[in-house]
């Protein structure tokens, strides 16, 4: 598990306080006992094979069961072990402080592990049992995985933005007009970009991404400087120092907006209350941000 999560024998050996040759022998012994290769040693960084992924998920379940056993044995039955949450970048920047504070206050013996990523990768991590729950941003027409518990936390409107220097009309602007411009967007995997890409493809329009930039503020600054058109949350635009240089474009044939979901599988008893607290705190934080 340490090797899969670290993607490196060196880093895993440091994490486990083992020598690298000693850790290598342990992995080789496990592979010999199971009769299968668990690691693709040709990949850089180190990745598990398909069998390795399956073994990783089973091993995670074993450790989770140990945590559950220790929680039952605890005199006060207080949640212990780890709660692993995956979140999209916008949430890690915006609305995690209050939920984390609440969790640490209510469950001080529970270690919180937060990782950031785009929604498709987060859902994949959930299916592979690398995280216990994820928060994802999904276009309104995108289905969620079967067999999971999904709770709608909020709806995030999105707007097409352009520099005022482009002289786009305040009247409705069709996607075909926007297709003549380049785009400044997040990397592939972002929910807003995926929705836009599908809309452009359905209309048979070219989709030219000139700049991939991480972070909404950086994107708005690049759009304001005339590098292209982009997407932004209206509340984020209102707070931006570049707001005066940007305009929201009314695009009738692009249905924008994302839904924020909390998704998890069957939770062990020790994590039911912490995940419920996280859910309620996220709803409150997202509502507060929307109101501000």
C-alpha positions in Angstrom: 0.0 0.0 0.0 2.8 2.4 0.8 4.5 1.7 -2.5 1.2 2.3 -4.5 0.5 5.5 -2.6 4.0 6.9 -2.8 4.6 5.7 -6.4 8.2 5.1 -5.4 10.2 2.4 -3.6 12.5 5.0 -2.1 9.7 7.2 -0.7 7.7 4.2 0.6 10.8 2.8 2.4 11.3 6.2 4.1 7.7 6.3 5.1 7.9 2.8 6.6 11.4 3.3 8.2 12.7 0.3 6.1 15.7 0.0 3.9 14.9 0.0 0.2 16.3 -3.5 -0.4 14.3 -4.7 2.6 11.1 -3.3 1.2 11.8 -4.7 -2.2 12.2 -8.2 -0.8 8.9 -7.8 1.1 7.1 -6.9 -2.1 8.8 -9.7 -4.0 7.8 -12.2 -1.3 4.2 -11.0 -1.5 4.2 -11.4 -5.3 5.7 -14.9 -5.0 3.1 -15.9 -2.4 0.2 -14.6 -4.6 1.7 -15.8 -7.8 1.3 -12.5 -9.6 3.1 -9.3 -10.3 1.8 -6.4 -8.3 3.9 -3.6 -9.7 4.7 -2.4 -13.2 8.4 -1.8 -12.8 8.7 -0.3 -16.3 6.4 2.7 -15.4 7.7 6.0 -14.2 6.5 6.8 -11.6 5.9 3.3 -10.3 2.4 2.0 -10.9 0.5 -1.1 -9.8 -0.6 -3.7 -12.3 -4.3 -4.5 -12.6 -3.8 -7.3 -10.0 -1.8 -4.8 -7.8 -4.8 -2.4 -7.9 -7.1 -5.2 -6.7 -4.7 -6.2 -3.9 -4.3 -2.6 -2.9 -8.1 -2.2 -2.5 -8.3 -5.4 -0.5 -5.4 -4.4 1.7 -7.1 -1.0 2.3 -10.2 -2.9 3.4 -8.2 -5.0 5.8 -6.6 -1.9 7.5 -10.0 -0.2 7.6 -11.4 -3.3 9.4 -8.5 -3.0 11.9 -9.5 0.6 12.5 -13.1 -0.4 13.0 -12.0 -3.1 15.5 -9.9 -0.6 17.4 -12.8 1.9 17.4 -15.1 -0.8 18.9 -12.5 -1.5 21.5 -12.1 2.2 22.4 -13.7 2.9 25.8 -15.5 6.0 24.5 -16.1 4.5 21.0 -14.6 7.7 19.5 -13.7 7.5 15.7 -10.1 6.8 15.2 -7.9 5.9 12.2 -8.1 7.9 9.0 -10.7 9.7 6.9 -9.5 10.1 3.4 -11.3 12.8 1.4 -10.7 13.8 -2.3 -11.8 17.3 -3.4 -11.6 19.4 -6.5 -9.1 22.3 -6.6 -11.7 25.0 -6.3 -13.0 23.5 -3.0 -9.5 23.1 -1.5 -9.0 26.9 -2.1 -12.5 28.0 -1.1 -14.6 26.0 1.4 -12.5 23.5 3.3 -11.3 25.5 6.3 -14.6 25.4 8.2 -15.3 21.6 7.6 -11.7 20.7 8.6 -11.9 22.7 11.7 -15.2 21.1 12.6 -13.8 17.6 12.1 -10.7 18.2 14.1 -12.7 19.6 16.9 -15.4 16.9 17.0 -13.1 13.9 16.3 -9.5 14.7 17.5 -8.4 11.1 17.3 -9.4 10.8 13.6 -6.6 11.7 11.2 -7.9 13.6 8.1 -6.2 13.0 4.8 -7.2 15.5 2.0 -6.1 15.1 -1.6 -7.0 17.4 -4.5 -7.8 16.4 -8.1 -10.2 16.6 -11.0 -13.5 14.9 -10.6 -12.9 11.9 -13.0 -9.7 11.0 -11.2 -11.3 11.4 -7.8 -14.2 9.0 -8.7 -11.6 6.5 -9.9 -9.7 6.8 -6.6 -13.0 6.2 -4.8 -13.8 3.1 -6.9 -10.2 1.8 -6.1 -10.7 2.4 -2.4 -7.9 4.9 -2.3 -10.2 7.4 -0.6 -13.3 7.1 1.6 -15.3 9.9 0.1 -15.0 12.5 -2.7 -16.5 15.8 -3.5 -16.9 16.2 -7.3 -18.2 18.8 -9.7 -20.4 17.3 -12.4 -22.2 18.9 -15.4 -26.0 18.6 -14.9 -26.3 15.9 -17.6 -23.5 13.7 -16.3 -24.5 10.5 -14.4 -22.8 9.5 -11.2 -21.4 6.0 -10.6 -23.8 3.2 -9.7 -23.7 1.6 -6.3 -22.5 4.8 -4.5 -24.3 7.1 -2.1 -24.4 10.6 -3.7 -25.6 13.7 -1.9 -26.1 17.0 -3.7 -24.3 19.8 -1.8 -24.8 22.8 -4.1 -25.2 24.1 -7.6 -22.4 26.2 -8.9 -23.4 28.5 -11.8 -20.7 29.2 -14.3 -20.4 32.0 -16.8 -18.6 32.5 -20.0 -16.3 35.6 -19.6 -14.5 37.7 -22.2 -12.3 40.8 -22.1 -14.3 44.0 -22.7 -11.7 44.8 -25.4 -13.2 42.0 -27.6 -16.3 44.2 -28.0 -18.7 41.3 -27.7 -22.4 42.3 -27.5 -24.4 42.4 -24.3 -27.0 40.6 -26.4 -27.0 36.8 -26.7 -23.9 35.5 -28.4 -24.0 32.1 -30.1 -21.3 29.4 -29.5 -20.4 29.8 -33.2 -19.2 33.3 -32.5 -17.1 32.2 -29.5 -15.6 29.4 -31.6 -13.7 32.2 -33.5 -11.7 32.9 -30.3 -9.2 30.9 -28.3 -10.0 29.7 -24.8 -8.2 30.0 -21.4 -9.3 27.1 -19.3 -8.3 24.6 -16.6 -6.5 21.4 -17.6 -8.5 18.6 -19.1 -10.6 16.8 -16.5 -12.2 20.0 -15.1 -16.0 19.7 -15.1 -16.6 23.1 -16.6 -14.2 22.5 -19.4 -15.7 19.0 -20.1 -19.2 20.5 -20.4 -18.0 23.2 -22.8 -16.1 20.7 -24.9 -19.2 18.5 -25.3 -21.3 21.5 -26.3 -18.8 22.6 -28.9 -18.4 19.1 -30.2 -22.2 18.6 -30.4 -22.4 21.9 -32.4 -19.6 20.8 -34.8 -17.5 23.7 -33.7 -13.7 24.0 -33.3 -12.5 24.1 -29.8 -9.1 25.8 -29.5 -7.6 25.9 -26.0 -4.8 28.4 -26.2 -3.8 28.4 -22.5 -4.2 25.8 -19.8 -3.8 27.6 -16.4 -4.5 26.3 -12.9 -6.5 28.6 -10.7 -9.5 30.8 -11.5 -7.7 34.1 -10.6 -4.9 33.4 -13.0 -7.3 32.5 -15.7 -9.3 35.7 -15.2 -6.1 37.8 -15.4 -5.2 36.1 -18.7 -8.6 36.6 -20.2 -8.5 40.3 -19.1 -5.3 40.6 -21.0 -6.9 39.4 -24.2 -5.5 35.9 -24.4 -8.9 34.4 -25.1 -12.3 33.8 -23.5 -12.9 31.6 -20.5 -15.2 30.3 -17.8 -15.7 31.5 -14.2 -18.0 31.3 -11.3 -20.0 34.6 -11.1 -19.2 35.1 -7.4 -15.5 34.6 -8.1 -15.6 37.1 -10.9 -17.3 39.7 -8.6 -14.4 39.4 -6.2 -11.7 39.6 -8.8 -9.5 42.7 -9.2 -9.9 42.1 -13.0 -13.7 42.3 -12.9 -13.8 45.8 -14.5 -11.9 44.5 -17.5 -14.2 41.5 -18.0 -17.8 40.9 -19.1 -20.1 38.0 -18.7 -21.3 36.7 -22.1 -24.8 35.5 -22.6 -24.5 32.2 -24.5 -28.0 30.7 -25.0 -26.8 27.4 -26.6 -24.4 26.6 -23.8 -26.1 25.2 -20.7 -23.5 26.1 -18.0 -23.5 25.2 -14.3 -22.1 22.4 -12.2 -23.5 20.3 -9.4 -21.4 19.7 -6.4 -21.8 16.1 -5.0 -20.5 14.2 -2.0 -20.0 10.6 -3.1 -19.0 7.6 -1.1 -19.5 3.9 -0.9 -20.6 1.9 2.2 -18.9 3.5 5.1 -17.6 1.7 8.2 -19.4 2.6 11.3 -16.5 4.7 12.7 -16.8 7.1 9.6 -20.5 7.6 9.4 -20.6 10.5 11.8 -17.5 12.3 10.5 -18.7 12.1 6.9 -22.1 13.4 8.0 -20.4 16.3 9.7 -18.3 17.0 6.7 -21.4 16.9 4.5 -23.3 19.4 6.6 -20.2 21.7 7.0 -19.6 21.7 3.2 -23.2 22.6 2.5 -23.0 25.5 5.0 -19.6 26.7 3.6 -20.8 26.6 0.0 -24.0 28.4 0.9 -22.0 31.1 2.7 -19.7 31.6 -0.3 -22.7 31.9 -2.6 -24.3 34.5 -0.4 -21.1 36.5 -0.1 
